[in-house]
Structures are given as C-alpha cells and as structure tokens.
Amino acid sequence: MFLSDLMKEIDLDLKIDFMSVSSYGSGTTTSGVVKILKDTDFDIKGKNLLIVEDIIDSGLTLNYVKEFLYAKGAAEIKICTLLDKPERRKVDLKGDYIGFTIPDAFVVGYGLDYDQKYRNLPYIGTVVFEEN
C-alpha cells in the first residue's frame, strides 16, 4: 500500500521491481534467518536503487538485502521507509527517507500483518497482546 501511494507522488522516469524477503515466521519477532523468496527481475548492475520498505525494525533483513543488492552490482542504494523503530535496531542502518519514527510496538494495517492478518486495514494500529 505504501509503495503504491508513494509512486503516485514521484515524478521521475523509473522502473519498479519487487523482491520477496522474509525473516518472520508466525510470530511477532524476526527469526534472524533471512530468506529471499523472489529476487529482482531487472539487471541492477550500475543502477541507483531506492528500496521502499514498510517498516525498519531490527534492520537485519534490510541490511542483508542492501548488501545482496550491492553484491549484484547496484551503484547506489537509498532507503525509504514508512515506519522506523530505531529502538530495535541491531545493525548500523539508517533510512534516507523516513515517514514516521515509532516506539517499540507491534503494528498492523496499511499492508503490515500479524500472522498474515490485518494487512487490509486502512490505517496503522498497535497490537495489544493480553497476558495469561
């Protein structure tokens, strides 16, 4: 959702490509194991890239992707994220364009999910987990 809305505001000749990358299972924290489920379709050698991300949390997944893309020959990589959680960062990674800096809370909606649910919410909300 964020990418779609963002692209409507960028007036440049560009190509959009997608990667599918996961480090989450069915829980609320990263597994630490990054899996590239779908690689880029275009040759990125010598290209300037903008990675558009919904949220930067630990930074581990995004850092892995950034290094992966540099290894494929990207010239320069900038990062744009809707949400940034710097309290959770485990690597030295900063977004170049940040929508909102948020506290350490689990958020859903506007494309963000919890166990593949709530992506379709038209807003971003915080999940409150009940303790047993």
C-alpha positions as a Markdown table, in Angstrom:
| # | Residue | x | y | z |
|---|---|---|---|---|
| 1 | Met | 0.0 | 0.0 | 0.0 |
| 2 | Phe | 2.8 | 2.4 | 0.9 |
| 3 | Leu | 4.7 | 1.8 | -2.3 |
| 4 | Ser | 1.5 | 2.4 | -4.4 |
| 5 | Asp | 0.8 | 5.7 | -2.7 |
| 6 | Leu | 4.4 | 6.8 | -2.8 |
| 7 | Met | 4.8 | 6.1 | -6.5 |
| 8 | Lys | 1.8 | 8.4 | -7.2 |
| 9 | Glu | 3.9 | 11.3 | -5.8 |
| 10 | Ile | 7.3 | 10.6 | -7.6 |
| 11 | Asp | 7.5 | 12.3 | -10.9 |
| 12 | Leu | 10.6 | 10.5 | -12.4 |
| 13 | Asp | 11.1 | 8.0 | -15.2 |
| 14 | Leu | 11.7 | 4.8 | -13.2 |
| 15 | Lys | 11.2 | 1.1 | -13.2 |
| 16 | Ile | 9.6 | -0.7 | -10.3 |
| 17 | Asp | 10.7 | -4.2 | -9.3 |
| 18 | Phe | 9.9 | -6.4 | -6.4 |
| 19 | Met | 11.7 | -8.7 | -4.1 |
| 20 | Ser | 10.0 | -11.0 | -1.6 |
| 21 | Val | 12.1 | -11.4 | 1.5 |
| 22 | Ser | 11.2 | -12.9 | 4.9 |
| 23 | Ser | 12.7 | -13.2 | 8.3 |
| 24 | Tyr | 9.4 | -13.7 | 10.2 |
| 25 | Gly | 7.5 | -16.9 | 10.8 |
| 26 | Ser | 4.2 | -16.8 | 12.5 |
| 27 | Gly | 5.5 | -14.8 | 15.5 |
| 28 | Thr | 6.0 | -11.2 | 16.2 |
| 29 | Thr | 9.8 | -11.1 | 16.2 |
| 30 | Thr | 12.3 | -11.8 | 13.5 |
| 31 | Ser | 13.6 | -15.4 | 13.2 |
| 32 | Gly | 17.0 | -14.0 | 12.3 |
| 33 | Val | 17.2 | -16.2 | 9.2 |
| 34 | Val | 16.7 | -14.1 | 6.0 |
| 35 | Lys | 15.1 | -15.8 | 3.0 |
| 36 | Ile | 14.9 | -14.3 | -0.4 |
| 37 | Leu | 11.7 | -15.8 | -1.8 |
| 38 | Lys | 11.8 | -13.7 | -5.0 |
| 39 | Asp | 14.8 | -11.9 | -6.5 |
| 40 | Thr | 14.7 | -8.8 | -8.8 |
| 41 | Asp | 13.7 | -9.3 | -12.4 |
| 42 | Phe | 15.8 | -6.5 | -13.8 |
| 43 | Asp | 19.6 | -6.3 | -14.1 |
| 44 | Ile | 20.5 | -3.8 | -11.4 |
| 45 | Lys | 24.3 | -3.5 | -12.3 |
| 46 | Gly | 25.3 | 0.1 | -12.2 |
| 47 | Lys | 21.8 | 1.3 | -11.3 |
| 48 | Asn | 20.8 | 3.7 | -8.5 |
| 49 | Leu | 18.1 | 2.0 | -6.3 |
| 50 | Leu | 15.5 | 3.1 | -3.9 |
| 51 | Ile | 14.4 | 0.4 | -1.5 |
| 52 | Val | 10.9 | 1.1 | -0.3 |
| 53 | Glu | 10.1 | -0.6 | 2.9 |
| 54 | Asp | 7.0 | -0.5 | 5.2 |
| 55 | Ile | 9.0 | -0.7 | 8.4 |
| 56 | Ile | 12.6 | -0.9 | 9.6 |
| 57 | Asp | 12.7 | -2.9 | 12.9 |
| 58 | Ser | 16.0 | -4.7 | 13.8 |
| 59 | Gly | 17.4 | -3.7 | 10.4 |
| 60 | Leu | 18.8 | -7.3 | 9.9 |
| 61 | Thr | 16.6 | -8.1 | 6.9 |
| 62 | Leu | 17.1 | -4.8 | 5.2 |
| 63 | Asn | 20.8 | -4.8 | 5.8 |
| 64 | Tyr | 21.0 | -8.3 | 4.3 |
| 65 | Val | 19.0 | -7.1 | 1.2 |
| 66 | Lys | 21.1 | -4.0 | 0.8 |
| 67 | Glu | 24.4 | -6.0 | 0.9 |
| 68 | Phe | 22.8 | -8.6 | -1.5 |
| 69 | Leu | 21.9 | -5.8 | -4.0 |
| 70 | Tyr | 25.4 | -4.2 | -3.8 |
| 71 | Ala | 26.9 | -7.6 | -4.5 |
| 72 | Lys | 24.7 | -7.8 | -7.6 |
| 73 | Gly | 26.3 | -4.5 | -8.8 |
| 74 | Ala | 24.0 | -1.7 | -7.7 |
| 75 | Ala | 25.7 | 1.7 | -7.9 |
| 76 | Glu | 23.9 | 3.4 | -5.0 |
| 77 | Ile | 21.1 | 2.4 | -2.7 |
| 78 | Lys | 18.8 | 4.7 | -0.7 |
| 79 | Ile | 16.2 | 3.5 | 1.7 |
| 80 | Cys | 12.7 | 4.9 | 2.1 |
| 81 | Thr | 10.6 | 3.6 | 4.9 |
| 82 | Leu | 7.1 | 4.5 | 6.2 |
| 83 | Leu | 7.9 | 3.5 | 9.8 |
| 84 | Asp | 11.2 | 3.4 | 11.6 |
| 85 | Lys | 11.8 | 1.7 | 15.0 |
| 86 | Pro | 15.3 | 2.8 | 16.0 |
| 87 | Glu | 15.0 | 1.3 | 19.5 |
| 88 | Arg | 15.0 | -2.2 | 18.0 |
| 89 | Arg | 18.0 | -1.7 | 15.6 |
| 90 | Lys | 20.6 | -4.4 | 15.8 |
| 91 | Val | 22.8 | -3.2 | 12.9 |
| 92 | Asp | 24.0 | 0.3 | 11.9 |
| 93 | Leu | 21.4 | 1.0 | 9.3 |
| 94 | Lys | 19.5 | 4.3 | 8.7 |
| 95 | Gly | 16.7 | 5.2 | 6.4 |
| 96 | Asp | 17.4 | 8.0 | 4.0 |
| 97 | Tyr | 13.7 | 9.0 | 3.8 |
| 98 | Ile | 11.5 | 8.2 | 6.9 |
| 99 | Gly | 7.8 | 8.8 | 7.2 |
| 100 | Phe | 7.4 | 8.3 | 11.0 |
| 101 | Thr | 9.6 | 7.2 | 13.8 |
| 102 | Ile | 7.7 | 5.0 | 16.2 |
| 103 | Pro | 8.3 | 3.3 | 19.6 |
| 104 | Asp | 8.8 | -0.4 | 20.0 |
| 105 | Ala | 5.3 | -1.7 | 19.5 |
| 106 | Phe | 3.9 | -4.3 | 17.1 |
| 107 | Val | 1.9 | -2.5 | 14.4 |
| 108 | Val | -0.5 | -3.8 | 11.8 |
| 109 | Gly | -2.6 | -2.3 | 8.9 |
| 110 | Tyr | -1.8 | -0.5 | 5.7 |
| 111 | Gly | 0.0 | -3.6 | 4.4 |
| 112 | Leu | 1.5 | -4.7 | 7.7 |
| 113 | Asp | 0.4 | -8.0 | 9.1 |
| 114 | Tyr | 0.3 | -10.2 | 12.2 |
| 115 | Asp | 0.4 | -13.9 | 11.2 |
| 116 | Gln | -0.9 | -12.9 | 7.7 |
| 117 | Lys | -3.9 | -11.0 | 9.2 |
| 118 | Tyr | -4.9 | -7.3 | 9.3 |
| 119 | Arg | -2.9 | -6.2 | 6.2 |
| 120 | Asn | -6.1 | -4.7 | 4.7 |
| 121 | Leu | -6.8 | -2.3 | 7.5 |
| 122 | Pro | -6.9 | 1.3 | 6.0 |
| 123 | Tyr | -4.9 | 2.6 | 9.0 |
| 124 | Ile | -1.9 | 1.6 | 11.1 |
| 125 | Gly | -2.7 | 0.4 | 14.6 |
| 126 | Thr | -0.9 | -1.2 | 17.5 |
| 127 | Val | -1.5 | -4.8 | 18.6 |
| 128 | Val | -2.1 | -5.2 | 22.3 |
| 129 | Phe | -1.3 | -8.7 | 23.4 |
| 130 | Glu | -3.1 | -10.0 | 26.5 |
| 131 | Glu | -1.0 | -11.7 | 29.1 |
| 132 | Asn | -2.3 | -15.0 | 30.5 |
